[in-house]
Amino acid sequence: MTPQHETMLTLQTLREQTELVLDGLAKRNFKDADSLVNQVLEIDKLRRETQNTLDTIKANLNADSKKIGELMKVGKAEEATVLRTSVASSKDKVKALEDSLADFEKKQQDILYKIPNVPAAKVPAGKSAEDNLTVHEHGTIPTLHAGALPHWELIKKYDIIDFDLGVKISGAGFPVYKGKGARLQRALINFFLNEAEAAGYKEIQPPIVVNEASGYGTGQLPDKEGQMYFVNEDGLYLIPTAEVPITNLYRDVILTEEDLPVKNAGYTPCFRREAGSWGAHVRGLNRLHQFDKVEIVQITKPEDSYATLDIMCAHVQSLLEKLELPYRKLLLCGGDMGFNSALTYDMEVFSAAQQRWLEVSSVSNFETFQANRLKLRYKNKDGKTQLLHTLNGSALALPRILAAILENNQTPDGIKIPKVLVPYAGFEWI
């Protein structure tokens, strides 16, 4: 059953800016845009007509009920009885209209949940990752020694991650980290969390399972239903990212200006089925069913959100620079953006042994898309209630960061750990 939340896109936006919405969805190459938007608007028309009829009948009903009392007072019992019959009939009509109204609202909401966010004007048109724009590059791609290995060979050589044991315990995509591999994971998590704290983020340790309302609140449902692990007996979903529980802390909340901006960070394991996305290009740590990630989340006033997006990107970039990893920053095109996002930047690190770029972070502004679903608002100084903007970013996801560290820092004598991680890891070499 779909939770009863107002969704983005708002009906007012669809009614008043229909062409703008359709143009934005076309930038996403969203094929069902015309059909779904037209369905919503048609149901909305019927819903408003029904509401008007209901309001009229209720007004007449109140007047007639009052009149019955007046007729009884002056001894006109017969007229009062006739009017009572009419009132009873009107009450039946009210019940039928209220049922119709609830049905319209349910149908309308179910369709709205299928419509993705409208991209910001800055988002370029495009169909796939090949159409994303590189907006910044940093660092020098290392030249490796002869005989350098990809990370899936390095982890065997140094016995730090075991995929076979993971298959034995759980299945493919669930690695077992051992010895210095496990310590390096812990070092990365603590480094990322400490950097987030230094940047003003409050650490949150949320549950790693969420209910259906939380999935709808941040937009993973119904869009990613098939990609999330589901505990059927309890109606709970394993989280694909800490964004889901952390942002849902503010579901049905009205904040004040003094509360803003909200800045939270959290480390969690993340779970993704990744159905249909396996192949030769996703060997080793490149794609997993379970992985660790530190997430940063901000909630801001609408006028502040794009400056905040730049600040969040700068934070992620600083982590990559401190890890001495060459990276590039991409502005995603409409066809490569997530369902919820209004604008997304991806950070990719270069994997020297694989000779390819690996995505390690997405930083997104959702504008009011999630806030609408969450009923997340604030009261400004004038007492007016407004929707907020939500943003999040990976700061950072560990598997491909670890892959790039292992590959880019390998030498004939071993793997040198980035200086910034040595105090956390307790060793300089693998």
Backbone torsions as a table, in degrees:
resi	resn	phi	psi	omega
1	MET	NA	134.1	-179.2
2	THR	-76.5	129.6	177.9
3	PRO	-63.3	150.9	-177.7
4	GLN	-85.9	83.6	177.1
5	HIS	-124.4	144.0	171.1
6	GLU	-69.3	141.2	-175.3
7	THR	-117.3	160.9	166.4
8	MET	-96.3	128.4	17.2
9	LEU	-82.2	144.7	179.7
10	THR	-74.4	152.7	179.0
11	LEU	-62.4	-36.9	179.5
12	GLN	-62.0	-42.3	177.8
13	THR	-62.8	-44.6	-179.6
14	LEU	-64.0	-39.2	-179.0
15	ARG	-70.8	-44.3	-170.6
16	GLU	-90.7	-21.8	-176.9
17	GLN	-131.3	44.2	-174.3
18	THR	-55.6	-48.4	-176.9
19	GLU	-66.5	-37.2	178.1
20	LEU	-63.4	-42.1	177.7
21	VAL	-62.9	-46.4	-178.6
22	LEU	-64.3	-38.5	177.9
23	ASP	-64.2	-40.9	179.4
24	GLY	-65.8	-40.7	179.7
25	LEU	-69.8	-29.1	175.7
26	ALA	-65.6	-34.0	177.5
27	LYS	-62.9	-27.7	176.1
28	ARG	-83.3	-8.2	-172.3
29	ASN	61.6	36.8	-178.6
30	PHE	-83.7	104.0	-168.9
31	LYS	-68.4	-27.8	-175.7
32	ASP	-90.9	10.2	-173.0
33	ALA	-58.0	-53.7	-177.0
34	ASP	-58.0	-47.4	-176.8
35	SER	-62.8	-49.1	-175.8
36	LEU	-68.8	-42.1	179.2
37	VAL	-63.7	-43.1	178.5
38	ASN	-63.5	-39.1	177.4
39	GLN	-62.0	-44.1	179.7
40	VAL	-61.6	-45.9	-177.1
41	LEU	-67.0	-36.5	178.7
42	GLU	-67.7	-44.7	177.6
43	ILE	-64.3	-38.3	179.2
44	ASP	-61.9	-39.6	177.7
45	LYS	-62.2	-47.0	178.6
46	LEU	-63.7	-39.5	-179.4
47	ARG	-63.7	-43.7	-179.0
48	ARG	-68.8	-37.1	176.3
49	GLU	-63.6	-43.4	178.6
50	THR	-63.1	-42.0	179.2
51	GLN	-62.2	-42.2	178.7
52	ASN	-62.2	-44.3	178.5
53	THR	-62.3	-43.2	179.7
54	LEU	-62.0	-44.1	-179.6
55	ASP	-62.6	-40.5	179.6
56	THR	-64.3	-46.4	-179.4
57	ILE	-63.3	-41.3	179.5
58	LYS	-64.1	-39.3	178.5
59	ALA	-64.1	-44.5	178.3
60	ASN	-64.8	-37.2	179.9
61	LEU	-62.8	-43.5	178.2
62	ASN	-63.6	-41.0	179.5
63	ALA	-65.7	-43.7	-179.6
64	ASP	-65.8	-39.1	178.9
65	SER	-62.2	-39.9	177.7
66	LYS	-65.9	-39.1	-178.0
67	LYS	-66.8	-34.1	178.8
68	ILE	-59.2	-44.9	178.8
69	GLY	-60.8	-40.4	-179.6
70	GLU	-66.9	-40.4	179.3
71	LEU	-64.2	-40.3	179.4
72	MET	-64.4	-36.8	180.0
73	LYS	-63.1	-33.3	-177.7
74	VAL	-99.2	13.1	173.8
75	GLY	80.8	15.3	179.9
76	LYS	-96.5	65.2	-175.3
77	ALA	-64.3	-37.0	-177.3
78	GLU	-64.8	-44.2	178.7
79	GLU	-65.1	-37.5	179.0
80	ALA	-63.4	-38.9	179.4
81	THR	-63.5	-43.9	178.5
82	VAL	-59.8	-43.0	-179.0
83	LEU	-67.7	-33.6	177.1
84	ARG	-61.5	-40.5	178.6
85	THR	-61.1	-42.2	178.4
86	SER	-64.9	-40.3	179.2
87	VAL	-63.8	-42.7	178.9
88	ALA	-60.4	-41.6	178.4
89	SER	-64.0	-40.3	179.5
90	SER	-65.1	-36.3	178.9
91	LYS	-64.5	-36.7	175.5
92	ASP	-63.3	-40.5	178.7
93	LYS	-65.1	-39.9	178.4
94	VAL	-59.6	-45.7	-180.0
95	LYS	-60.7	-44.4	-179.7
96	ALA	-64.2	-41.4	-179.8
97	LEU	-68.6	-38.1	177.7
98	GLU	-64.9	-37.9	176.0
99	ASP	-64.0	-42.4	178.5
100	SER	-63.6	-41.1	-179.7
101	LEU	-62.6	-44.6	178.4
102	ALA	-62.1	-38.0	179.2
103	ASP	-66.4	-44.2	177.2
104	PHE	-59.9	-45.6	-178.0
105	GLU	-63.7	-39.2	178.5
106	LYS	-64.8	-47.0	180.0
107	LYS	-62.6	-42.7	-179.2
108	GLN	-62.5	-44.5	-178.5
109	GLN	-65.4	-41.8	179.1
110	ASP	-60.1	-37.0	178.1
111	ILE	-72.2	-42.6	180.0
112	LEU	-58.5	-36.4	179.6
113	TYR	-64.1	-18.3	-178.3
114	LYS	-90.9	-7.3	-176.8
115	ILE	-96.6	122.2	-178.3
116	PRO	-73.8	171.8	177.6
117	ASN	-65.6	151.4	177.0
118	VAL	-84.2	127.0	-178.9
119	PRO	-63.1	148.8	174.1
120	ALA	-65.4	159.6	-177.3
121	ALA	-59.2	-30.4	-177.5
122	LYS	-70.9	-19.7	-176.5
123	VAL	-67.3	126.7	179.1
124	PRO	-75.7	151.8	173.6
125	ALA	-70.4	155.4	179.7
126	GLY	162.2	160.9	-174.9
127	LYS	-104.6	-27.3	-172.8
128	SER	-152.3	-176.3	-177.7
129	ALA	-58.3	-26.8	179.6
130	GLU	-64.7	-18.7	-177.7
131	ASP	-98.5	3.9	176.4
132	ASN	-70.6	153.4	-177.5
133	LEU	-104.5	128.8	173.0
134	THR	-79.9	119.1	-176.9
135	VAL	-108.2	-11.8	179.8
136	HIS	-163.8	141.6	172.8
137	GLU	-132.3	146.9	-178.1
138	HIS	-145.6	140.5	172.9
139	GLY	95.4	167.0	-179.4
140	THR	-109.5	130.1	177.8
141	ILE	-70.3	123.7	-175.0
142	PRO	-71.6	150.6	172.8
143	THR	-99.4	119.1	-175.4
144	LEU	-88.7	158.2	179.4
145	HIS	-71.6	162.4	177.2
146	ALA	-61.7	136.2	179.7
147	GLY	85.6	10.2	177.5
148	ALA	-61.3	148.3	-171.9
149	LEU	-116.8	150.9	169.4
150	PRO	-69.5	161.7	-172.2
151	HIS	-62.1	-30.0	-178.6
152	TRP	-69.5	-17.7	171.4
153	GLU	-90.2	-36.7	179.2
154	LEU	-61.3	-40.4	-176.9
155	ILE	-66.8	-28.6	175.1
156	LYS	-74.9	-43.0	-178.1
157	LYS	-58.6	-41.4	-176.0
158	TYR	-103.7	3.7	175.3
159	ASP	52.9	53.5	-177.9
160	ILE	-114.4	-20.0	175.6
161	ILE	-141.8	136.4	-175.7
162	ASP	-126.6	109.0	178.9
163	PHE	-78.7	-31.5	-179.6
164	ASP	-65.4	-41.3	177.4
165	LEU	-63.8	-36.9	177.5
166	GLY	-63.1	-39.5	176.4
167	VAL	-63.6	-41.9	179.8
168	LYS	-60.5	-42.3	-175.7
169	ILE	-81.4	-43.2	-170.6
170	SER	-129.3	-49.2	-174.8
171	GLY	144.4	179.8	180.0
172	ALA	-63.4	143.6	176.9
173	GLY	88.9	11.0	178.2
174	PHE	-128.1	79.7	-175.2
175	PRO	-72.6	157.5	173.0
176	VAL	-108.0	122.1	178.6
177	TYR	-92.7	135.4	-174.0
178	LYS	-130.8	147.1	172.4
179	GLY	52.3	-123.9	-178.1
180	LYS	-66.9	-21.8	174.6
181	GLY	-66.7	-44.6	178.4
182	ALA	-67.5	-40.1	-179.6
183	ARG	-67.1	-34.8	178.4
184	LEU	-68.5	-37.4	174.1
185	GLN	-58.5	-49.6	-179.1
186	ARG	-62.5	-38.4	178.9
187	ALA	-62.4	-44.6	179.3
188	LEU	-62.7	-45.1	-179.7
189	ILE	-60.0	-48.4	-178.7
190	ASN	-65.8	-39.0	176.7
191	PHE	-60.8	-47.9	-178.7
192	PHE	-63.7	-42.0	180.0
193	LEU	-66.3	-41.3	179.1
194	ASN	-65.0	-38.8	178.0
195	GLU	-66.3	-38.2	177.7
196	ALA	-64.8	-42.6	178.9
197	GLU	-61.9	-41.7	179.2
198	ALA	-64.2	-26.6	178.8
199	ALA	-87.6	4.7	174.5
200	GLY	96.2	11.9	179.1
201	TYR	-88.2	137.9	175.8
202	LYS	-86.6	126.8	-177.3
203	GLU	-75.6	134.9	177.8
204	ILE	-123.8	135.6	171.5
205	GLN	-114.1	94.5	-173.5
206	PRO	-90.4	169.3	170.5
207	PRO	-62.2	154.6	178.5
208	ILE	-105.3	8.2	167.2
209	VAL	-123.9	145.5	-178.9
210	VAL	-132.9	157.7	177.1
211	ASN	-85.0	176.0	-175.9
212	GLU	-62.2	-41.2	-178.9
213	ALA	-59.0	-36.9	178.2
214	SER	-67.1	-40.4	178.2
215	GLY	-62.5	-40.5	176.6
216	TYR	-71.2	-34.0	-176.1
217	GLY	-60.6	-41.1	-179.2
218	THR	-100.4	0.5	171.1
219	GLY	92.8	7.5	174.6
220	GLN	-71.5	-29.2	174.8
221	LEU	-109.4	140.4	0.9
222	PRO	-86.0	0.5	-170.6
223	ASP	-60.1	-44.6	-173.8
224	LYS	-108.6	24.0	-175.3
225	GLU	-55.3	-42.5	-178.1
226	GLY	-74.2	-12.0	-178.9
227	GLN	-99.6	-3.5	-178.1
228	MET	-104.7	140.9	174.7
229	TYR	-74.8	133.4	-173.1
230	PHE	-121.5	129.1	175.2
231	VAL	-94.2	96.1	-168.4
232	ASN	-60.9	-43.5	-174.7
233	GLU	-61.7	-29.2	-175.6
234	ASP	-109.4	-5.6	-179.0
235	GLY	65.4	34.1	-177.0
236	LEU	-117.9	149.4	179.3
237	TYR	-113.0	136.0	170.3
238	LEU	-71.1	135.9	-171.8
239	ILE	-71.7	139.9	173.2
240	PRO	-84.8	-15.4	-178.7
241	THR	-167.1	152.5	178.3
242	ALA	-67.0	-16.7	174.9
243	GLU	-49.8	-39.8	-172.7
244	VAL	-65.0	-58.2	-179.6
245	PRO	-68.3	-36.2	-176.2
246	ILE	-67.6	-44.4	179.2
247	THR	-67.6	-34.5	-179.8
248	ASN	-71.7	-8.9	171.2
249	LEU	-56.8	-24.9	-173.8
250	TYR	-107.4	15.9	175.4
251	ARG	-65.5	134.8	179.8
252	ASP	59.8	36.3	-179.1
253	VAL	-117.1	139.5	171.4
254	ILE	-111.5	114.6	-179.8
255	LEU	-92.2	169.8	172.8
256	THR	-109.2	166.4	178.7
257	GLU	-59.1	-33.3	-179.2
258	GLU	-66.4	-22.5	179.4
259	ASP	-76.7	-15.1	-168.9
260	LEU	-100.6	149.7	-4.8
261	PRO	-77.7	151.5	170.2
262	VAL	-84.8	129.2	-179.8
263	LYS	-130.1	108.5	179.6
264	ASN	-123.8	149.7	174.4
265	ALA	-137.6	147.4	179.8
266	GLY	-153.5	143.4	171.4
267	TYR	-99.3	133.6	172.7
268	THR	-148.0	155.7	159.1
269	PRO	-69.8	151.7	-179.6
270	CYS	-126.8	146.1	-174.1
271	PHE	-128.3	124.8	179.4
272	ARG	-140.1	132.6	-179.0
273	ARG	-70.5	-32.4	178.8
274	GLU	51.2	41.3	-177.8
275	ALA	-62.6	131.6	174.2
276	GLY	75.9	13.0	-174.7
277	SER	-117.9	20.3	-178.5
278	TRP	-95.9	153.0	178.4
279	GLY	178.4	-174.2	-177.0
280	ALA	-62.8	-27.4	-176.8
281	HIS	-80.4	-2.4	-177.7
282	VAL	-119.1	40.1	179.5
283	ARG	-73.2	159.3	173.4
284	GLY	59.3	-127.5	-176.3
285	LEU	-85.1	0.7	-174.6
286	ASN	-63.9	-29.6	175.8
287	ARG	-152.9	126.4	-176.2
288	LEU	-130.1	160.9	172.4
289	HIS	-83.5	-29.7	176.7
290	GLN	-130.8	130.0	178.4
291	PHE	-152.2	164.8	-179.1
292	ASP	-100.6	147.5	-178.2
293	LYS	-157.0	142.6	168.5
294	VAL	-103.8	128.1	-176.2
295	GLU	-114.8	139.1	171.4
296	ILE	-111.9	137.8	-177.2
297	VAL	-130.7	134.9	173.0
298	GLN	-129.3	147.8	173.4
299	ILE	-125.1	124.2	-172.9
300	THR	-135.6	168.2	168.3
301	LYS	-67.7	148.2	-177.0
302	PRO	-53.5	-40.1	-176.2
303	GLU	-71.0	-11.9	-178.1
304	ASP	-102.1	-8.7	-164.5
305	SER	-69.2	-34.5	-177.4
306	TYR	-77.6	-30.7	170.6
307	ALA	-65.7	-38.0	177.1
308	THR	-64.2	-39.9	178.1
309	LEU	-58.5	-42.6	178.6
310	ASP	-64.2	-39.9	179.2
311	ILE	-64.6	-41.8	179.3
312	MET	-65.3	-39.4	176.4
313	CYS	-62.6	-43.2	179.9
314	ALA	-61.1	-36.5	177.8
315	HIS	-63.9	-46.6	179.8
316	VAL	-63.5	-42.7	179.3
317	GLN	-62.1	-36.4	179.4
318	SER	-64.8	-35.4	177.2
319	LEU	-63.3	-44.5	-179.8
320	LEU	-64.8	-37.8	179.3
321	GLU	-68.5	-39.1	178.2
322	LYS	-68.1	-28.1	176.3
323	LEU	-83.6	-2.0	177.6
324	GLU	60.3	39.4	179.0
325	LEU	-105.4	129.5	174.5
326	PRO	-66.9	135.6	-177.1
327	TYR	-144.9	165.7	171.4
328	ARG	-135.5	152.3	-179.6
329	LYS	-110.7	126.7	-177.1
330	LEU	-115.4	138.5	168.8
331	LEU	-93.5	117.2	-174.7
332	LEU	-74.1	141.6	175.7
333	CYS	-78.8	168.4	-177.5
334	GLY	-57.0	-36.8	-176.5
335	GLY	-77.8	-11.6	-177.4
336	ASP	-111.5	4.0	-177.8
337	MET	-82.7	154.3	174.3
338	GLY	-69.5	158.9	-176.8
339	PHE	-54.1	-38.6	-171.7
340	ASN	-88.4	-17.9	-165.3
341	SER	-81.9	145.3	169.7
342	ALA	-95.2	-29.5	176.2
343	LEU	-160.5	134.6	-177.3
344	THR	-133.7	135.7	167.3
345	TYR	-108.3	135.1	172.5
346	ASP	-105.8	143.5	170.9
347	MET	-108.6	130.1	178.6
348	GLU	-124.2	136.1	174.9
349	VAL	-102.3	152.8	180.0
350	PHE	-92.1	127.6	177.9
351	SER	-97.1	107.5	-172.3
352	ALA	-66.4	-37.1	-178.1
353	ALA	-73.7	-31.7	179.0
354	GLN	-90.2	-14.6	-178.2
355	GLN	55.8	48.1	178.0
356	ARG	-154.8	160.0	177.2
357	TRP	-85.8	138.6	179.9
358	LEU	-120.9	125.1	177.9
359	GLU	-68.7	129.3	179.7
360	VAL	-123.3	-10.8	-179.3
361	SER	-158.4	142.8	166.7
362	SER	-122.0	132.3	177.6
363	VAL	-121.6	120.7	-169.4
364	SER	-130.7	147.4	167.8
365	ASN	-107.1	123.5	179.7
366	PHE	-97.5	-0.5	-174.4
367	GLU	49.5	-127.9	-176.6
368	THR	-95.2	4.7	-173.3
369	PHE	-57.1	-52.8	179.4
370	GLN	-73.6	-38.5	-178.0
371	ALA	-59.3	-36.6	177.0
372	ASN	-62.8	-45.7	179.6
373	ARG	-66.2	-37.8	-176.0
374	LEU	-82.2	-13.4	-169.7
375	LYS	56.5	45.4	-178.7
376	LEU	-97.2	112.3	-173.9
377	ARG	-135.7	174.3	172.5
378	TYR	-142.7	156.4	175.5
379	LYS	-99.4	122.7	177.6
380	ASN	-80.0	-178.5	-174.8
381	LYS	-65.2	-20.2	177.4
382	ASP	-87.1	-0.3	180.0
383	GLY	85.5	4.4	179.9
384	LYS	-83.2	137.4	179.9
385	THR	-92.1	128.8	-178.7
386	GLN	-132.7	154.0	173.1
387	LEU	-72.5	147.0	177.5
388	LEU	-96.8	171.6	172.6
389	HIS	-106.2	139.9	176.6
390	THR	-114.8	145.1	179.2
391	LEU	-139.7	152.5	171.0
392	ASN	-152.1	165.5	178.6
393	GLY	-157.9	150.8	174.6
394	SER	-81.0	123.2	-176.2
395	ALA	-138.9	56.7	7.5
396	LEU	-138.0	173.9	170.3
397	ALA	-80.9	134.4	-168.4
398	LEU	-80.9	-39.3	-166.6
399	PRO	-56.9	-50.4	-176.5
400	ARG	-76.8	-26.8	171.9
401	ILE	-61.6	-47.0	179.1
402	LEU	-62.3	-42.0	178.8
403	ALA	-58.9	-45.7	-178.5
404	ALA	-67.9	-38.9	177.6
405	ILE	-61.1	-46.7	-178.8
406	LEU	-63.1	-45.0	-175.1
407	GLU	-73.6	-46.8	-172.9
408	ASN	-73.2	-23.8	-176.0
409	ASN	-105.2	12.4	179.9
410	GLN	-76.2	144.2	175.8
411	THR	-133.9	170.7	176.0
412	PRO	-60.4	-20.5	-176.9
413	ASP	-98.1	-6.2	-178.1
414	GLY	143.6	-166.9	-178.0
415	ILE	-110.5	122.4	-179.1
416	LYS	-87.2	128.7	-177.9
417	ILE	-80.7	136.0	176.4
418	PRO	-53.0	139.8	-174.6
419	LYS	-53.3	-40.6	-174.9
420	VAL	-64.3	-22.6	-177.9
421	LEU	-91.8	-15.4	-174.8
422	VAL	-57.7	-44.8	178.4
423	PRO	-62.5	-28.3	179.6
424	TYR	-82.0	-39.5	-175.3
425	ALA	-82.4	-34.2	-178.7
426	GLY	85.3	9.5	176.0
427	PHE	-150.9	156.3	-178.0
428	GLU	-103.5	-20.9	-175.4
429	TRP	-135.4	149.3	163.1
430	ILE	-109.8	NA	NA
